Amino acid sequence: MSRVWEVPVHDSTRVRDARIAAREACGHAGLDAARTAAAELVATELATNLLKHAGGGLMVVNVVLPPTGGPGTSVQLFSLDHGPGIADVDAALRDGHSTAAGSLGAGLGSCARSASAFRLYSVPGRGTVATARFDLESAVRETAGAQVPAGGITVALAQAEQCGDAWSWVRSGNLVTLLLADGLGHGAKAAHASTAAVAELRRVAHLPPPEILRRLHTALRPTRGAAVTVAQVDTERAELSFAGVGNVGARMRTGESWTSLVSHPGIVGAYFPAQVPVRRVPWRRDSLLVLHSDGLPSRWRPPEDLRLLAQEPSVVAAAILRDANSPARPVRDDTSVAVLAPDLPTSAHDSRL
């Protein structure tokens, strides 16, 4: 899942690039012709909207785990802008409403109906985040109404095809485990390390975080290594256990305050500490955890907008990435943001302000 697509949309030629990125991602994920065509349509509509309404923005396409965290992969489209926002979201989502003169006429309502899941977050004067996920057809049938406790976004340095960061989550009984890995450096070798961490997580997610990290250390020895953080929620005990090795950032919100969670120095796969400290904290219905690689500016500010914090985790992650970067503070490394939230009921076509 190290392959990423990033398309800055600042002129009409990049609309075609966004459509091609969606097509390539669907081929990478093994989606059929119908799902691929739907993803191309939605990518075209979102990219056109960026030009017509926001004066430009960014399209990001990731290959991600399906909403159950099980086998197979899905395609996630992100549209990010700092434009004027959408004053009437309900109208924009209405079937047949065209959001841009000269567009396909599909509108955001058609995007919501075409995707396995579509979500929209917009604040007048601050911009819009739209996400659209496309699953295997079998996953669409099996996961309607599924709960999606984790989401994230990944971009590569200098719009490279491969990203050295990776994130993943696994549900094992009453445990929900989120991992973020930052392979040393960037490019193919860094991607190899982070991808190995994701693959191993599926085999060891039933273990506590320190033991998961020890298993990952063995699995990553043939690679250049990675900084890895693991956060695991025990839903029965309502407790989060956190452990990390290397420079992966973490902040947790409970109530109205944010707290930093600190990883231990080292490199998984190369320089592993003799002891891995684990921090355990209560996990409440208003808790939210953000993991991020060091590509995110060190002085990024956690969001306080309660409407955003109530969104599905992939939307929160995308908004954090969008708001943390600017021309004055450009991305200087591969960057990933992953968010863990209490289980939230969703529908196959969930659109929320």
N, C-alpha and C positions, 0 to 999 in steps of 0.2 A: 504493500500500500504506500510505497515511497513515491510513486509517480503522482505529480501534481501539475495542474494547469492554472496559470495566472494570466489574465488578459486585461490590461488597462484599456478602458474604453473611452477614448477622447476624440475619435472621428468615426465616420460610418464604416470604414474598412475593418474596424475591429469587431463589428457586429458579426461579420462572417467568421472571424477568428474565434469568437465565443461559441458559435454554433459548431465549428469544427472541434473545439475542445470538448464540448459535450459529447459529440459523436465518438471521439477517440476514447474518452473515459468509459462510455458504455461498452465499447468493444473490449476494453481492458477488464471490465467487470463481468463480461459475458451476458449482457442484457440482450433481449431479442429485438427484432426490427421494430416492433410496435413501441416498446419502451424507449428505444433509441430515438425514434421519430418524435415522441413526446418530449424527450429531453432537449432535442434540437429546437423544437418550437418554443419551449419555455426559455431556453438560453437566448434565443433571438429576441423574444419579447422583452426580457429583462435588460438585455444589453441596449436595445432600442430605447427603452425607458430611461436608462442612464443618460443617454445623449439628449433626448427630447426634454426631459424634466429636471435633471440634476446637473446638467452641464458636464457630464462625464462621471466616471467612477471606476470601480474595479469588479471584474468577474473572477471568481475563484472556483475551480472544480476539483473536488477530492473524491477518491474512492474510499468508502468507509464500510464499517460493519453494518449489517441490517439491524433493525430496531430491537430484535431479540438478542443480539450479540452472538448469534449462532453462526453456522457455516455460510459460505457465500459472501458476496459483497454487493454494495449498493453504490449509487453515484449521488453525490451531494453538490448542488449548485449554490453558490453564494453571490449575491449582488449587494455591493457596499457603496454608499455615497454619502457625501456631506452636503447634499443639495437642500432645497427648500422644504423637503418633507411632503407628506400627503395629508391634506387638511381633512378629507373625508374618506377614511379607509373603507367604510362600508360601501360607498359608491364605487370606489376603485375595484372592489372585489365582486361587484355585481356582474352576473353573467352577461356577456355581450357588451360590457362597457369597455371602450378602447381607451387606453391610458396615454396614447401618443398618436398624433397625426402622422400618417405615413407608416405606421406599424402594421403588423399582420391583421390588426383588428381583433386579435384574440383576447387581449386584456388580461388583467391579473386574475379575474374570475376563471377564465379558461386555464390559466397556469395552475390554479388551485385544483381544478378538476383533472388536469392531465398528470399531475405528480402523485406519487404515493403519499407524500405529505408536503404541505406548503405552509409556510409561516411568514408573517409580515410584521415588522416592527418599524414604526415611523413616528418621528416627532417633528412637527412644524418648526422650521428654522434650524434643525440639527441633522436632518437626513434620514435615510431609510436603510434598513437591512431586510433583505428577502432571502429565504432559503427554500430550496425545492429538492426533495429526495426521490430517487427512482430506484425501486427494488425489483428483484426478480418477480415475475408474475405470481409464483407460488407464495413468495413472502408477502405480497400484497394481500392475498386471501387469508394467510395464516396470522398476520400481525395487525389486522384492523382492530383498533382499540387497545393495542399493546402499550405498555408503559415504557418510556424511554428516559432513563435516569441520567444518561451521559451524552455529551456531544462535544464536538471540537472542530477546529479549522487548522489547516497547515498550509504554509506558503514557503517557497524556497528562495534562497538568496539569488538575486539577480535574475529572477524568473527561470531558474534552471528547471529541467524536467524532473530531476530526482531531488528529494528533500531528505536531509539527514535526521530530521525529527519524525517521530511517529507516536501516536497515542492509540489506546485501545481500552475496551472495557469488557468484562465477563461477569455473567451472573452464575453463581454456583450455590444452589440451595438458598439459604437466607443471606448469603454474602454477595455484595456487589463491589467489584474491584475495578478501579481505574488506574491506568498506567500511562506515564508520559516518558518517552526516551529521547534523548538528544545525543546522537552519535557524534563522536569526536570529529571536529572539522565539519566539512560539508561535502556534498557530491556522492558518488556511488558507494564509496567505502563507508562513509558515515551512514548512508541509507541501509547498507547491509547490516550494520550493527543494530540500528533501531528496529529494523524489520525482524531480526532474530529475537529481539526482546518481546515484540508483539506475538510472534509465533509461540514462544515458550510460555507466555502468560496463559494461554488457553489450556495448557497442560497442568499448571500449578496454581490456578486461581483459588483452589480450595484451601491453600495454606495461608498462614499469617504473613503479613508484609515482609518482616525480616527474612523469613525462610524463602519467600518468593524471590527476594533480591539475591540470596545465596545461590538459588537454582539458576537465576539469570546470569550470575557471575560465571558459572560453569559453562552455560550455553554460549556466552559471548566471548569466551577466551580465544576462539579462532578469529575474532574480529578485532578492530582497533579499539573497541570498547565504547561505552556510553555513560552519560549521566542518566540515572533512572530514579523516578519517584513512583511509589505505589501508595494508593489510598484505598482503604477497604471499609465498607459500611456493613456492619452486622445489623440487619433490619429487625431482628428479634430483640436484640439488646439495645437498639437505638444508640449505637456507638460507632465512631469512626476511628480507625487505626491508621496512622500515617508513618511512613518510613521512606527515606531517600538517601541515595549516594550520588554526590555530584551536584552540579549547579543547575538544578531545576527549581524554579520558584513556585511557591504555593501560598495562597491566601484563602482564609475561610471566613465566611460571614455567618454570624448568628445574631438574631435580633437586629440591632442597628449598627453593629460594630464589626470591623474586619480585623483579623488576627493573622500574622505571618506564621507559617509553619516552616521550620528550617531543616534542610537535609544535611547529612554528614559528608565531610570531604572524602573524595575518592573517585574511582572510575570502575564501574561494573565491567568485568571482563579483564581488568588490568591491575588496579590497585584497590583491593577491597579491604575495608576496615575490619579489625578483629571483632568489634562489637558494632551492631547497627541499632542505634537508639530508636525506639518506637514511641510515638505520642498518641495517646488515646483521649478523645474528647467526645462529649455527648453529641449525637446527631439528631437534630430536631426537624420539625416540618418546615421551619423557616431557615434552615441551614443551607449554605451554598459553598462549594469548594471550587477554586480556580487553580489549575496547574498551568505553568507556562515555561517554555524554554527561554534561554537568555537572549534570544533574538528580540524579545519584547523589551522596549526601553526600560531601564531600571527604575525610572521615576513614574511609571504608569500609575494612573489613579483608578482604584476600583470603582465600578459604577454604583451610584446611589439611587438611580431612578427605579422606583418600585415596580413600574410597569415593565421595564426591561428585566428586572430580576425575577419576575414571574413568568418569563418566556421559557420556551423549550431550551435546553442547554446549548444546542448548536447556535441558536440566535444570540444568546448571551456571549458565547465565545467569539462569534464573528463581530459583534459590536465592540467588545474589548479590543480585538485586533485593530479594527477600523479606527477607534478613538485614540489608541496609544501611539499610532504612527502619523506622521505628517511630513511634508517636504523638508521641514527643519529638523525632523528626527526620523530619517528614513531607516528602513530595515537594514541591518548590517550583518545578518546571519539568517540561517533557516529559522523559521518561527512557527511555533505551535501553541495553541491555547486549547485546553480541555476543561470542561465544566462538569461537575457532579452535583446533582440535585436530588431531593427526595422524589420518589416515584410519582409521576404525574400521569393521569389518564389522558390518552390522546385518541384521536380518530384518524382514519386513513387520509382524510382531507381536512386537516385542522388548520384554520387560519385565524390568527389572533393578533390584536393590536398590542 
